[in-house]
Amino acid sequence: MGLLTLSDPTKRRHTSYTPPSVPSQQGAATTVYCAVAPELEGLGGMYFNNCCRCLPSAEAQNEVTARALWELSERLIQERVGRQTS
């Protein structure tokens, strides 16, 4: 599976993505579980994998990376919105 690393968010990297080879029902299980599990009612900000709560990777918890991703996302949205209103 291709991954995008945001160590330098100003450089675009192209990766190929190979979808996981699991049935769609199994692939959707975690999303469905998190949406309907009564024990998760009112909770947020957690990471789940295969219906189990997990700690995100160190890179996913990196504040510098998070800030860079946020700024890149804002810039890309502004570029897209600017093109649509022109």
Residue, then its C-alpha position, 0 to 999 in steps of 0.5 A: m500500500g502506498l503511503l504519503t510522508l509529509s516531512d516536507p509538505t511543499k513537495r508533492r510525492h506520487t505513490s501508487y495505492t493498492p487497495p487492501s485485499v479484503p472483502s468490502q464488508q470486512g473493510a467497512a467493519t471498523t467504520v461501522y463499529c465506530a459509528v454504532a457502538p454504544e460504548l463509544e457514544g459521545l467519544g471522539g479523537m480515538y484511532f481504531n484498526n480492525c475494530c480495536r482501539c490503537l495508538p496512532s503511529a509516532e508520525a501521526q502524533n507529531e505536532v509539526t506534521a499535523r500543523a504542516l498538514w493543516e496548512l497544506s490542506e488550507r492552501l489546497i482548499q483556497e486554491r480550489v475555491g479560488r479557481q471555482t469563483s474565478 
